[in-house]
Amino acid sequence: MNHAPSLPDVVELTKKLIAAESVTPARGPVFDVLEAALAPLGFMVERFISGEAPDGPVENLLAVRGNGGRHFAFAGHLDVVPPGLGWHSDAFKPEIRGGLLYGRGAVDMKGAIAAFVAAVAEDRGGTTSLIITGDEEGPAIFGTRALIDRMAERGLKPELCLVGEPTSVDRLGDMVKIGRRGSVNIWIDVPGRQGHVAYPHLADNPIPRLVRALAEIDGIVLDDGTDWFQPSNIELTDITVGNPATNVIPARAEARLSIRFNDLHRGDDLAARVAAIVHAHAPDAIVTPRVSGEAFLTPPGDFSALVSDAIAEVTGLTAELSTTGGTSDARFLSKLCPVVEFGLVNATMHKLDEAVAVEDLHALARVYAAVLDRVTAAA
């Protein structure tokens, strides 16, 4: 079934979204563009601001159409990372060159949100929602989590959710994400006592204690991976002493770790394991963990098969089911219902001259429409 003739112009909507500058956290104009596209399609659109500095305020949008039947949700984000210097054209003035649409957010993920809108133009019955945040690229404290709370207040709970993150690798349709590893960052602060290097007995150097703790942590092998997840890994991401003098023992030494972990672990447990090692070497150290999200898996089944069939219909490709890559807001939505992620080719996301193939935008809208067809048929 070909829905292309009835789909709104996904390219023009992507252009409008790109032109509404929305470096994280996004607010205002970019949400105006999306609301203007959804309201004529019969969606009840609710926008609200959550949180305060330093992680807010954040604008979010919840759009719902229908009041019964099977509830299917699309989810994504309108915020983008800063463009950086060196673009061949203005990052927020969309431009088509050689069949590619250039602009910050073209791939991650304004193009997918435009494809959502194109796909939902036809009302197939049931309940359809769009769960859109302005803070996925940032701390993500007051974004999708606030949207989930707002949905709970309204008694809304989707049965299935598709997140439009750019999951494709080489060609549109070659990969679907059915899970993600969890993430925890850990800050380590080892205090000492400043003094002259010639009189070490009058000082307390924190660096050796920190180094010994980090060496032990670096030697940990968390696991060998699972059927669906790659091995968990611990990475040292920063060491800071900040001592400009050659003849001074510093007063403190700091470090930061990042752990990406599969579903064999939980973030708090890993943080406690690291803290125990640090305190064995430096009892007075301060260890501060921040769990960004737990690992989750939507086991292969009816939903992933439905999405894969829709992809095959439009692209002719058999999508690989994967859990690779970083975190996404699917880690929060997975607590509500089965979640899969599928979107554009991710080769240029977060890079200079981010760009999406114009034909991929049209194809993605058709895939999303085919997903909705199958959800409706299965109801």
TIZAVO-378838 format. One record per residue (C-alpha): x, y, z; residue in one letter; residue number from 1. Coordinates in nm, 3 decimals. Layout:
% TIZAVO-378838
PT | xx | yy | zz | rest | nr
PT | X | Y | Z | A | NUM .
...
This chain:
% TIZAVO-378838
PT | xx | yy | zz | rest | nr
PT | 0.000 | 0.000 | 0.000 | M | 1 .
PT | 0.149 | 0.334 | -0.103 | N | 2 .
PT | 0.056 | 0.635 | 0.110 | H | 3 .
PT | 0.285 | 0.878 | -0.069 | A | 4 .
PT | 0.011 | 1.080 | -0.247 | P | 5 .
PT | -0.162 | 1.164 | 0.086 | S | 6 .
PT | 0.148 | 1.251 | 0.286 | L | 7 .
PT | 0.223 | 1.616 | 0.371 | P | 8 .
PT | 0.544 | 1.754 | 0.230 | D | 9 .
PT | 0.798 | 1.599 | 0.466 | V | 10 .
PT | 1.086 | 1.791 | 0.311 | V | 11 .
PT | 0.925 | 2.132 | 0.355 | E | 12 .
PT | 0.835 | 2.057 | 0.716 | L | 13 .
PT | 1.191 | 1.940 | 0.784 | T | 14 .
PT | 1.316 | 2.268 | 0.640 | K | 15 .
PT | 1.088 | 2.469 | 0.867 | K | 16 .
PT | 1.198 | 2.274 | 1.172 | L | 17 .
PT | 1.568 | 2.320 | 1.086 | I | 18 .
PT | 1.516 | 2.693 | 1.033 | A | 19 .
PT | 1.374 | 2.724 | 1.386 | A | 20 .
PT | 1.706 | 2.727 | 1.573 | E | 21 .
PT | 1.678 | 2.495 | 1.873 | S | 22 .
PT | 2.011 | 2.429 | 2.042 | V | 23 .
PT | 1.936 | 2.230 | 2.355 | T | 24 .
PT | 1.725 | 2.300 | 2.552 | P | 25 .
PT | 1.478 | 2.387 | 2.277 | A | 26 .
PT | 1.187 | 2.621 | 2.339 | R | 27 .
PT | 0.948 | 2.840 | 2.147 | G | 28 .
PT | 0.964 | 2.874 | 1.769 | P | 29 .
PT | 1.048 | 2.513 | 1.679 | V | 30 .
PT | 0.749 | 2.397 | 1.884 | F | 31 .
PT | 0.535 | 2.658 | 1.708 | D | 32 .
PT | 0.624 | 2.494 | 1.376 | V | 33 .
PT | 0.535 | 2.146 | 1.497 | L | 34 .
PT | 0.211 | 2.255 | 1.661 | E | 35 .
PT | 0.105 | 2.434 | 1.342 | A | 36 .
PT | 0.160 | 2.111 | 1.148 | A | 37 .
PT | -0.028 | 1.887 | 1.394 | L | 38 .
PT | -0.332 | 2.096 | 1.488 | A | 39 .
PT | -0.495 | 2.079 | 1.140 | P | 40 .
PT | -0.464 | 1.699 | 1.156 | L | 41 .
PT | -0.698 | 1.681 | 1.456 | G | 42 .
PT | -0.437 | 1.649 | 1.730 | F | 43 .
PT | -0.491 | 1.802 | 2.070 | M | 44 .
PT | -0.157 | 1.969 | 2.134 | V | 45 .
PT | -0.034 | 2.045 | 2.484 | E | 46 .
PT | 0.288 | 2.236 | 2.544 | R | 47 .
PT | 0.438 | 2.291 | 2.885 | F | 48 .
PT | 0.758 | 2.408 | 3.052 | I | 49 .
PT | 0.933 | 2.194 | 3.313 | S | 50 .
PT | 1.224 | 2.249 | 3.548 | G | 51 .
PT | 1.452 | 2.529 | 3.655 | E | 52 .
PT | 1.820 | 2.607 | 3.611 | A | 53 .
PT | 2.069 | 2.453 | 3.577 | P | 54 .
PT | 1.895 | 2.167 | 3.390 | D | 55 .
PT | 1.586 | 2.362 | 3.285 | G | 56 .
PT | 1.359 | 2.518 | 3.190 | P | 57 .
PT | 1.265 | 2.274 | 2.915 | V | 58 .
PT | 0.970 | 2.287 | 2.677 | E | 59 .
PT | 0.784 | 1.967 | 2.591 | N | 60 .
PT | 0.496 | 1.883 | 2.359 | L | 61 .
PT | 0.235 | 1.610 | 2.386 | L | 62 .
PT | -0.002 | 1.568 | 2.092 | A | 63 .
PT | -0.288 | 1.318 | 2.105 | V | 64 .
PT | -0.558 | 1.221 | 1.857 | R | 65 .
PT | -0.832 | 0.969 | 1.933 | G | 66 .
PT | -0.979 | 0.855 | 2.263 | N | 67 .
PT | -0.992 | 0.480 | 2.242 | G | 68 .
PT | -0.861 | 0.170 | 2.071 | G | 69 .
PT | -0.499 | 0.073 | 2.050 | R | 70 .
PT | -0.263 | 0.354 | 2.151 | H | 71 .
PT | 0.050 | 0.393 | 1.939 | F | 72 .
PT | 0.309 | 0.661 | 2.011 | A | 73 .
PT | 0.589 | 0.824 | 1.817 | F | 74 .
PT | 0.858 | 0.985 | 2.033 | A | 75 .
PT | 1.153 | 1.214 | 1.967 | G | 76 .
PT | 1.325 | 1.544 | 2.035 | H | 77 .
PT | 1.342 | 1.885 | 1.871 | L | 78 .
PT | 1.659 | 2.006 | 2.042 | D | 79 .
PT | 1.990 | 1.984 | 1.862 | V | 80 .
PT | 2.356 | 2.004 | 1.956 | V | 81 .
PT | 2.544 | 2.329 | 1.882 | P | 82 .
PT | 2.646 | 2.347 | 1.516 | P | 83 .
PT | 3.013 | 2.434 | 1.564 | G | 84 .
PT | 3.226 | 2.631 | 1.320 | L | 85 .
PT | 3.315 | 2.532 | 0.966 | G | 86 .
PT | 2.983 | 2.463 | 0.791 | W | 87 .
PT | 2.972 | 2.521 | 0.415 | H | 88 .
PT | 2.633 | 2.690 | 0.463 | S | 89 .
PT | 2.441 | 2.833 | 0.758 | D | 90 .
PT | 2.349 | 2.543 | 0.988 | A | 91 .
PT | 2.004 | 2.692 | 1.047 | F | 92 .
PT | 1.928 | 2.792 | 0.689 | K | 93 .
PT | 1.828 | 2.460 | 0.526 | P | 94 .
PT | 1.972 | 2.410 | 0.181 | E | 95 .
PT | 1.937 | 2.127 | -0.071 | I | 96 .
PT | 2.251 | 2.042 | -0.268 | R | 97 .
PT | 2.299 | 1.730 | -0.476 | G | 98 .
PT | 1.990 | 1.558 | -0.341 | G | 99 .
PT | 2.087 | 1.621 | 0.023 | L | 100 .
PT | 1.913 | 1.854 | 0.266 | L | 101 .
PT | 2.173 | 2.025 | 0.487 | Y | 102 .
PT | 2.108 | 2.173 | 0.830 | G | 103 .
PT | 2.157 | 2.104 | 1.200 | R | 104 .
PT | 1.897 | 1.850 | 1.303 | G | 105 .
PT | 1.830 | 1.719 | 0.954 | A | 106 .
PT | 1.920 | 1.368 | 1.071 | V | 107 .
PT | 1.905 | 1.399 | 1.450 | D | 108 .
PT | 1.615 | 1.424 | 1.449 | M | 109 .
PT | 1.395 | 1.687 | 1.289 | K | 110 .
PT | 1.370 | 1.484 | 0.969 | G | 111 .
PT | 1.217 | 1.194 | 1.160 | A | 112 .
PT | 0.970 | 1.421 | 1.339 | I | 113 .
PT | 0.860 | 1.561 | 1.003 | A | 114 .
PT | 0.816 | 1.201 | 0.887 | A | 115 .
PT | 0.601 | 1.132 | 1.196 | F | 116 .
PT | 0.371 | 1.416 | 1.093 | V | 117 .
PT | 0.352 | 1.295 | 0.734 | A | 118 .
PT | 0.268 | 0.943 | 0.849 | A | 119 .
PT | -0.011 | 1.047 | 1.087 | V | 120 .
PT | -0.184 | 1.272 | 0.833 | A | 121 .
PT | -0.427 | 0.986 | 0.770 | E | 122 .
PT | -0.638 | 0.905 | 1.076 | D | 123 .
PT | -0.653 | 0.526 | 1.095 | R | 124 .
PT | -0.857 | 0.517 | 1.415 | G | 125 .
PT | -0.743 | 0.421 | 1.761 | G | 126 .
PT | -0.525 | 0.662 | 1.957 | T | 127 .
PT | -0.206 | 0.815 | 1.822 | T | 128 .
PT | 0.031 | 1.037 | 2.016 | S | 129 .
PT | 0.353 | 1.228 | 1.959 | L | 130 .
PT | 0.580 | 1.258 | 2.262 | I | 131 .
PT | 0.828 | 1.535 | 2.180 | I | 132 .
PT | 1.084 | 1.691 | 2.411 | T | 133 .
PT | 1.313 | 1.990 | 2.387 | G | 134 .
PT | 1.587 | 1.827 | 2.592 | D | 135 .
PT | 1.731 | 1.495 | 2.479 | E | 136 .
PT | 2.076 | 1.620 | 2.381 | E | 137 .
PT | 2.126 | 1.786 | 2.720 | G | 138 .
PT | 2.079 | 1.662 | 3.076 | P | 139 .
PT | 1.738 | 1.508 | 2.988 | A | 140 .
PT | 1.613 | 1.570 | 3.341 | I | 141 .
PT | 1.299 | 1.768 | 3.255 | F | 142 .
PT | 1.230 | 1.627 | 2.909 | G | 143 .
PT | 1.081 | 1.287 | 2.834 | T | 144 .
PT | 1.056 | 1.204 | 3.203 | R | 145 .
PT | 0.832 | 1.508 | 3.252 | A | 146 .
PT | 0.627 | 1.403 | 2.950 | L | 147 .
PT | 0.577 | 1.057 | 3.102 | I | 148 .
PT | 0.456 | 1.219 | 3.425 | D | 149 .
PT | 0.215 | 1.441 | 3.230 | R | 150 .
PT | 0.080 | 1.139 | 3.043 | M | 151 .
PT | 0.024 | 0.958 | 3.373 | A | 152 .
PT | -0.173 | 1.258 | 3.501 | E | 153 .
PT | -0.396 | 1.234 | 3.194 | R | 154 .
PT | -0.433 | 0.858 | 3.213 | G | 155 .
PT | -0.249 | 0.806 | 2.885 | L | 156 .
PT | -0.034 | 0.499 | 2.835 | K | 157 .
PT | 0.077 | 0.387 | 2.488 | P | 158 .
PT | 0.080 | 0.017 | 2.408 | E | 159 .
PT | 0.368 | 0.053 | 2.161 | L | 160 .
PT | 0.620 | 0.331 | 2.101 | C | 161 .
PT | 0.857 | 0.404 | 1.814 | L | 162 .
PT | 1.142 | 0.648 | 1.876 | V | 163 .
PT | 1.274 | 0.820 | 1.565 | G | 164 .
PT | 1.645 | 0.825 | 1.651 | E | 165 .
PT | 1.879 | 0.789 | 1.351 | P | 166 .
PT | 1.949 | 0.416 | 1.374 | T | 167 .
PT | 2.036 | 0.337 | 1.013 | S | 168 .
PT | 2.407 | 0.293 | 0.940 | V | 169 .
PT | 2.480 | 0.269 | 0.566 | D | 170 .
PT | 2.133 | 0.272 | 0.412 | R | 171 .
PT | 1.791 | 0.370 | 0.540 | L | 172 .
PT | 1.639 | 0.054 | 0.685 | G | 173 .
PT | 1.950 | -0.149 | 0.764 | D | 174 .
PT | 1.922 | -0.130 | 1.146 | M | 175 .
PT | 1.657 | -0.112 | 1.416 | V | 176 .
PT | 1.742 | -0.064 | 1.783 | K | 177 .
PT | 1.561 | -0.293 | 2.026 | I | 178 .
PT | 1.756 | -0.190 | 2.335 | G | 179 .
PT | 2.034 | 0.027 | 2.468 | R | 180 .
PT | 2.308 | -0.009 | 2.724 | R | 181 .
PT | 2.282 | 0.187 | 3.046 | G | 182 .
PT | 2.512 | 0.472 | 3.141 | S | 183 .
PT | 2.661 | 0.594 | 3.468 | V | 184 .
PT | 2.918 | 0.868 | 3.515 | N | 185 .
PT | 3.118 | 0.877 | 3.839 | I | 186 .
PT | 3.316 | 1.170 | 3.978 | W | 187 .
PT | 3.600 | 1.089 | 4.223 | I | 188 .
PT | 3.749 | 1.355 | 4.450 | D | 189 .
PT | 4.047 | 1.253 | 4.663 | V | 190 .
PT | 4.153 | 1.518 | 4.916 | P | 191 .
PT | 4.511 | 1.558 | 5.035 | G | 192 .
PT | 4.721 | 1.817 | 5.214 | R | 193 .
PT | 4.925 | 2.068 | 5.023 | Q | 194 .
PT | 5.294 | 2.104 | 5.098 | G | 195 .
PT | 5.647 | 2.148 | 4.968 | H | 196 .
PT | 5.784 | 1.853 | 4.768 | V | 197 .
PT | 6.106 | 1.866 | 4.974 | A | 198 .
PT | 5.908 | 1.806 | 5.293 | Y | 199 .
PT | 5.665 | 1.525 | 5.200 | P | 200 .
PT | 5.618 | 1.425 | 5.564 | H | 201 .
PT | 5.443 | 1.757 | 5.617 | L | 202 .
PT | 5.201 | 1.701 | 5.329 | A | 203 .
PT | 4.967 | 1.430 | 5.200 | D | 204 .
PT | 4.982 | 1.361 | 4.828 | N | 205 .
PT | 4.640 | 1.246 | 4.696 | P | 206 .
PT | 4.767 | 1.146 | 4.352 | I | 207 .
PT | 4.918 | 0.803 | 4.436 | P | 208 .
PT | 4.598 | 0.697 | 4.612 | R | 209 .
PT | 4.386 | 0.807 | 4.317 | L | 210 .
PT | 4.616 | 0.635 | 4.068 | V | 211 .
PT | 4.609 | 0.308 | 4.262 | R | 212 .
PT | 4.230 | 0.316 | 4.276 | A | 213 .
PT | 4.204 | 0.390 | 3.904 | L | 214 .
PT | 4.447 | 0.111 | 3.819 | A | 215 .
PT | 4.232 | -0.139 | 4.008 | E | 216 .
PT | 3.915 | -0.009 | 3.845 | I | 217 .
PT | 4.078 | -0.025 | 3.501 | D | 218 .
PT | 4.149 | -0.394 | 3.556 | G | 219 .
PT | 3.783 | -0.485 | 3.603 | I | 220 .
PT | 3.620 | -0.701 | 3.336 | V | 221 .
PT | 3.249 | -0.654 | 3.395 | L | 222 .
PT | 3.123 | -0.923 | 3.158 | D | 223 .
PT | 3.168 | -1.080 | 2.814 | D | 224 .
PT | 2.844 | -0.950 | 2.670 | G | 225 .
PT | 2.510 | -1.126 | 2.621 | T | 226 .
PT | 2.305 | -1.255 | 2.331 | D | 227 .
PT | 2.188 | -0.903 | 2.251 | W | 228 .
PT | 2.443 | -0.675 | 2.417 | F | 229 .
PT | 2.811 | -0.607 | 2.369 | Q | 230 .
PT | 3.036 | -0.626 | 2.679 | P | 231 .
PT | 3.003 | -0.353 | 2.939 | S | 232 .
PT | 3.300 | -0.118 | 2.958 | N | 233 .
PT | 3.455 | 0.127 | 3.204 | I | 234 .
PT | 3.638 | 0.427 | 3.062 | E | 235 .
PT | 3.846 | 0.689 | 3.242 | L | 236 .
PT | 3.731 | 1.019 | 3.094 | T | 237 .
PT | 3.917 | 1.281 | 3.299 | D | 238 .
PT | 4.196 | 1.330 | 3.554 | I | 239 .
PT | 4.238 | 1.674 | 3.707 | T | 240 .
PT | 4.496 | 1.800 | 3.955 | V | 241 .
PT | 4.531 | 2.160 | 3.846 | G | 242 .
PT | 4.875 | 2.209 | 3.994 | N | 243 .
PT | 5.087 | 2.462 | 3.802 | P | 244 .
PT | 5.382 | 2.445 | 4.043 | A | 245 .
PT | 5.665 | 2.193 | 4.013 | T | 246 .
PT | 5.757 | 2.208 | 4.380 | N | 247 .
PT | 5.414 | 2.175 | 4.542 | V | 248 .
PT | 5.230 | 1.861 | 4.648 | I | 249 .
PT | 4.867 | 1.928 | 4.550 | P | 250 .
PT | 4.576 | 1.950 | 4.791 | A | 251 .
PT | 4.346 | 1.726 | 4.587 | R | 252 .
PT | 4.319 | 1.505 | 4.280 | A | 253 .
PT | 4.003 | 1.434 | 4.084 | E | 254 .
PT | 3.894 | 1.190 | 3.817 | A | 255 .
PT | 3.584 | 1.095 | 3.621 | R | 256 .
PT | 3.468 | 0.756 | 3.490 | L | 257 .
PT | 3.201 | 0.658 | 3.242 | S | 258 .
PT | 3.051 | 0.309 | 3.245 | I | 259 .
PT | 2.830 | 0.179 | 2.965 | R | 260 .
PT | 2.666 | -0.139 | 3.083 | F | 261 .
PT | 2.435 | -0.409 | 2.954 | N | 262 .
PT | 2.133 | -0.567 | 3.121 | D | 263 .
PT | 2.348 | -0.782 | 3.349 | L | 264 .
PT | 2.404 | -0.475 | 3.567 | H | 265 .
PT | 2.233 | -0.179 | 3.730 | R | 266 .
PT | 2.386 | 0.165 | 3.756 | G | 267 .
PT | 2.367 | 0.197 | 4.134 | D | 268 .
PT | 2.536 | -0.140 | 4.183 | D | 269 .
PT | 2.823 | -0.043 | 3.955 | L | 270 .
PT | 2.863 | 0.292 | 4.132 | A | 271 .
PT | 2.877 | 0.115 | 4.468 | A | 272 .
PT | 3.145 | -0.123 | 4.337 | R | 273 .
PT | 3.359 | 0.167 | 4.217 | V | 274 .
PT | 3.309 | 0.355 | 4.543 | A | 275 .
PT | 3.423 | 0.053 | 4.746 | A | 276 .
PT | 3.747 | 0.032 | 4.549 | I | 277 .
PT | 3.814 | 0.404 | 4.579 | V | 278 .
PT | 3.749 | 0.404 | 4.953 | H | 279 .
PT | 3.981 | 0.108 | 5.002 | A | 280 .
PT | 4.264 | 0.327 | 4.871 | H | 281 .
PT | 4.137 | 0.666 | 4.985 | A | 282 .
PT | 3.884 | 0.639 | 5.271 | P | 283 .
PT | 3.814 | 1.012 | 5.274 | D | 284 .
PT | 3.744 | 1.034 | 4.899 | A | 285 .
PT | 3.411 | 1.169 | 4.777 | I | 286 .
PT | 3.250 | 0.952 | 4.507 | V | 287 .
PT | 2.954 | 1.103 | 4.321 | T | 288 .
PT | 2.768 | 0.886 | 4.069 | P | 289 .
PT | 2.504 | 0.996 | 3.820 | R | 290 .
PT | 2.304 | 0.722 | 3.649 | V | 291 .
PT | 2.180 | 0.856 | 3.316 | S | 292 .
PT | 1.974 | 0.547 | 3.241 | G | 293 .
PT | 1.949 | 0.175 | 3.291 | E | 294 .
PT | 1.996 | -0.081 | 3.018 | A | 295 .
PT | 1.678 | -0.205 | 2.854 | F | 296 .
PT | 1.579 | -0.462 | 2.595 | L | 297 .
PT | 1.260 | -0.506 | 2.396 | T | 298 .
PT | 1.300 | -0.875 | 2.314 | P | 299 .
PT | 1.253 | -0.961 | 1.947 | P | 300 .
PT | 0.887 | -1.035 | 1.890 | G | 301 .
PT | 0.569 | -0.905 | 1.732 | D | 302 .
PT | 0.658 | -0.536 | 1.754 | F | 303 .
PT | 1.009 | -0.558 | 1.611 | S | 304 .
PT | 0.876 | -0.791 | 1.340 | A | 305 .
PT | 0.602 | -0.542 | 1.255 | L | 306 .
PT | 0.853 | -0.259 | 1.217 | V | 307 .
PT | 1.093 | -0.480 | 1.021 | S | 308 .
PT | 0.814 | -0.582 | 0.782 | D | 309 .
PT | 0.725 | -0.217 | 0.721 | A | 310 .
PT | 1.090 | -0.137 | 0.650 | I | 311 .
PT | 1.119 | -0.428 | 0.409 | A | 312 .
PT | 0.803 | -0.320 | 0.225 | E | 313 .
PT | 0.938 | 0.029 | 0.161 | V | 314 .
PT | 1.314 | -0.026 | 0.129 | T | 315 .
PT | 1.350 | -0.393 | 0.040 | G | 316 .
PT | 1.602 | -0.435 | 0.323 | L | 317 .
PT | 1.604 | -0.679 | 0.612 | T | 318 .
PT | 1.684 | -0.468 | 0.917 | A | 319 .
PT | 1.942 | -0.588 | 1.168 | E | 320 .
PT | 1.813 | -0.581 | 1.526 | L | 321 .
PT | 2.075 | -0.415 | 1.745 | S | 322 .
PT | 2.147 | -0.262 | 2.086 | T | 323 .
PT | 2.465 | -0.076 | 1.989 | T | 324 .
PT | 2.531 | 0.293 | 2.029 | G | 325 .
PT | 2.475 | 0.544 | 2.305 | G | 326 .
PT | 2.173 | 0.615 | 2.519 | T | 327 .
PT | 1.844 | 0.764 | 2.403 | S | 328 .
PT | 1.514 | 0.863 | 2.558 | D | 329 .
PT | 1.389 | 0.513 | 2.484 | A | 330 .
PT | 1.549 | 0.426 | 2.818 | R | 331 .
PT | 1.267 | 0.617 | 2.990 | F | 332 .
PT | 0.986 | 0.517 | 2.755 | L | 333 .
PT | 1.072 | 0.148 | 2.790 | S | 334 .
PT | 0.915 | 0.163 | 3.136 | K | 335 .
PT | 0.578 | 0.235 | 2.975 | L | 336 .
PT | 0.557 | -0.018 | 2.693 | C | 337 .
PT | 0.760 | -0.204 | 2.430 | P | 338 .
PT | 0.987 | 0.042 | 2.248 | V | 339 .
PT | 1.190 | 0.020 | 1.930 | V | 340 .
PT | 1.395 | 0.289 | 1.758 | E | 341 .
PT | 1.414 | 0.346 | 1.386 | F | 342 .
PT | 1.519 | 0.644 | 1.183 | G | 343 .
PT | 1.754 | 0.799 | 0.931 | L | 344 .
PT | 2.115 | 0.720 | 0.841 | V | 345 .
PT | 2.330 | 0.846 | 1.128 | N | 346 .
PT | 2.659 | 0.910 | 0.944 | A | 347 .
PT | 2.642 | 1.292 | 0.979 | T | 348 .
PT | 2.462 | 1.337 | 1.311 | M | 349 .
PT | 2.640 | 1.581 | 1.544 | H | 350 .
PT | 2.888 | 1.660 | 1.263 | K | 351 .
PT | 2.959 | 1.963 | 1.049 | L | 352 .
PT | 2.737 | 1.976 | 0.739 | D | 353 .
PT | 2.478 | 1.737 | 0.883 | E | 354 .
PT | 2.261 | 1.624 | 0.593 | A | 355 .
PT | 1.984 | 1.384 | 0.498 | V | 356 .
PT | 1.902 | 1.242 | 0.155 | A | 357 .
PT | 1.577 | 1.394 | 0.035 | V | 358 .
PT | 1.461 | 1.056 | -0.089 | E | 359 .
PT | 1.526 | 0.909 | 0.256 | D | 360 .
PT | 1.286 | 1.159 | 0.411 | L | 361 .
PT | 1.009 | 1.047 | 0.176 | H | 362 .
PT | 1.093 | 0.680 | 0.234 | A | 363 .
PT | 1.100 | 0.720 | 0.613 | L | 364 .
PT | 0.754 | 0.878 | 0.609 | A | 365 .
PT | 0.629 | 0.580 | 0.408 | R | 366 .
PT | 0.787 | 0.337 | 0.656 | V | 367 .
PT | 0.619 | 0.510 | 0.949 | Y | 368 .
PT | 0.288 | 0.505 | 0.761 | A | 369 .
PT | 0.333 | 0.134 | 0.691 | A | 370 .
PT | 0.398 | 0.076 | 1.062 | V | 371 .
PT | 0.071 | 0.249 | 1.147 | L | 372 .
PT | -0.111 | 0.040 | 0.887 | D | 373 .
PT | 0.014 | -0.277 | 1.051 | R | 374 .
PT | -0.068 | -0.156 | 1.402 | V | 375 .
PT | -0.421 | -0.078 | 1.289 | T | 376 .
PT | -0.461 | -0.411 | 1.113 | A | 377 .
PT | -0.343 | -0.600 | 1.424 | A | 378 .
PT | -0.584 | -0.416 | 1.658 | A | 379 .
